[in-house]
Amino acid sequence: MLTRLKAQFQAWINGAAGFAYKIGLSPNTISIIGIIFAVASALMYSIWRINTALVPVAGLLLLLSGFCDALDGVLAQKWGKITAFGAFLDSTLDRYSDALVICGIIIGGLCDIVWGLAALIGSFLVSYTRARGEASGIKMITVGIAERAERVIILAAVSFLFVVDVAVVNYGMIIVAILANFTVLQRVFHVKRTVSS
């Protein structure tokens, strides 16, 4: 089931990348569109008390931001548009996206601040440990159970479930915090095993 879903998503993202290429969008432009969606998502989370429907809207915007994050990479790889600056910009904007969305959820009072900060720290360290490991020549891309895509999906999913139970976003943040920091540990042990072998 998961393999089939992954194949369908891959086909879909490849089609979207083809369309983006035809209309002249660059990977960097898509990265910038992604951060705009993340900013809008964070804003919706922070002001959700105006209208509870803003939380599912924030979840949708978060998914769109995550989609852009996947799309820019596929576009860069498939049409030979990979650049050192593009990779740097994408990674930098991803960190801003993570921080903005989590801070928006914290500011909106949708999660306990301790779990929110734990998720924020874990999310940053997931990225840092990968970058630091790769800088040492160690393959890190498949190491860990909760990369950015998984964290985005969890937060978006609980945002859609917000209409059922207002506490569900906090539960989602707890899951993200635990999984992100567990992923950091997985990467630390992976690097230790690699350099020791």
Summary of the structure (lengths in Angstrom):
residues: 197
radius of gyration: 17.1
end to end distance: 36.0
largest distance: 56.1
contacts: 653
relative contact order: 0.13
helix: 82%
strand: 0%
